[in-house]
Every structure is written in C-alpha cells, then in structure tokens.
Amino acid sequence: MSTTLDFTGRVALVTGAGAGLGRAHALELARRGSAVVVNDLAPEAALPVVKEIIAAGGQAVADSHSVATPEGGAAMVSAAISEFGRLDIVVNNAGLVRDKTFAKMTPELLDPVLDVHLKGAFYVSQPAYAHMKEAGYGRLVFTSSAAGLFGNFGQTSYGAAKMGLVGLTRVLALEGGKYGIQSNSIAPIAATAMSAGLLDKEWELRLKPELVSPAVAWLAHERCPSNGGVYSVAAGRIARVFIAETRGFYSPELAAEDIENNWQTICDEQGYVVPTSAENERDVLAQWLDLPVA
C-alpha cells in the first residue's frame, strides 16, 4: 500500500475557501491531486485560490453561491458535477460570527450564524449526499468548534450551531455508512480573520491554518476508517473528542432524593462507555439493567 495520501481522480468542494482555513484545505487537497471547487461568497477571494492551484498544475474552479440557501447549495454541487463529472468530497468550512452573551443575543444576530454554519452545511451536503449515494462513495467533513463541544463565553449562537453540526455528523455517519459515505467533524483552532484580535502574537504564529488541513485530508481520504468521529485540531496536534456515559445509578423506583444521595456515583467517570448511536446507548442501558437487548 502506498504511504502517500493521493487524491488523483477525486473532486472536492470546499466552502468558504477564499481565505483562512478553507483556502488551506483547498490548497492541501489540490496539492495531493484532487480537483477542487473553491466556493466563497466573494469571487475576488475565490479566484486567486483557483489561480494558485492551476499555476501549481492542479484543477480548480471558483464558485460564489451562498451556502445559506437550498438553491445555493444545490448550485455549487451541480457546478462540481458539471465541471468535473463527479463529487467525492465536501468540506463544510464556511462560517461567520455574531458574538454576544445570551442575555444580549437577538434574532438578527442568531439567524445568520445558524443559516451559514448549521443550515449551510445541510444545504450543501444534502444534494452532495444524493450524488454520493448513487456513486456508492463519499466523504463529508464538517467544521465544529470547541465553543460548541465545551462552551465559550459570549458565543451562544456560534456554540449552538457548532454543536448542531456534531449531531448532523453522527446521524449522517449512521445513514450514509452503508452507501460508502463517511462523515466526520473537526473542531479546529486557527489564526484567521474570524479570530483577529483574540489571540496574542505567539499563538497566532503557532495556530497556522495549514496545520489543520492535514486532518481534513486524512478524513477525506478513501483509506480513512473513521465515520462519525469528532477531532480537535490545532497547532499540529490532533485528538479525538468523544461523548461518553458513566455507569450511573439505578433504582426501579427512582426519586429525586435518590439522585441527590448518589450524585457522586452518577458522576463517577470510571467504567464509562462511548455509545456509537442512540440505539447502542439503549443496548448499553439494557445490559446495565440486566434487560433483554433489542
């Protein structure tokens, strides 16, 4: 088996690829042989990335449709298939921030964040999924965040949208797996326009977008076994993030007082399990309660 992760013959669509993380992802995939649809709402941002890829001997086209509408998502998927005859990889990277604390959050600040991050990933991935299902192969990479996984002060809308993408990743992993479609999420930290003014100089130098893109390349490759995974990626480090469940406490006549009296047991992390689906979580529960497994 070759040690090189080659993407020759593959076609990738990267949203928000005119700058920052998206640009780095597009260049990394193109460097490894993939044709790339460079999507960015600003054509003047996407075109230089396309030119850079072509100048290096790769294949790329620009797309300026918005991820925030069903029509925009369908159009960019159609553009990929029309230009290159197929679509194997979607990297959902497009994003924006409208940060406010929960008490100050308004619908005007909430809606654009949900529209671009959560709905946008849905609108792009659904038509791509239909094509991939027919082809029997596909890779979907979503961009979550530590703000959603762990929380971050002042990022109520962003955190909610980013954790929603984890749920979308997990469901699509279950539904798409039998069709050869794998879905995974990254939770990156990188110095980009979205983080401007939030990081000191030393962190900015270390948190290069180019150090996140290798994780995207791996998750997008045919040799990658991960499906439904979530990975923290920053400054050259990658780590698996997972949702686990403690053994907990059981009483057939559970009362609130039982919960109070056994709170340490409920929260004890020893012997935790990592359910692979809601159904699997019920199976785990059945084993702990000595009930028949469905």
CORGI-V386914 format. One record per helix or strand. SS is the DSSP state (H for helix, E for strand). FROM is the first residue (numbers start at 1). LEN is the number of residues. If there is no record, write none. Layout:
# CORGI-V386914
((SS & FROM & LEN) (SS & FROM & LEN))
This chain:
# CORGI-V386914
((E & 11 & 4) (H & 20 & 12) (E & 35 & 5) (H & 43 & 13) (E & 60 & 4) (H & 70 & 15) (E & 89 & 4) (E & 100 & 1) (H & 102 & 3) (H & 107 & 29) (E & 138 & 6) (H & 146 & 4) (E & 155 & 1) (H & 156 & 24) (E & 181 & 9) (H & 193 & 3) (H & 201 & 6) (H & 210 & 10) (E & 230 & 5) (E & 237 & 5) (E & 245 & 1) (H & 256 & 6) (H & 263 & 5) (E & 273 & 1) (H & 278 & 11))
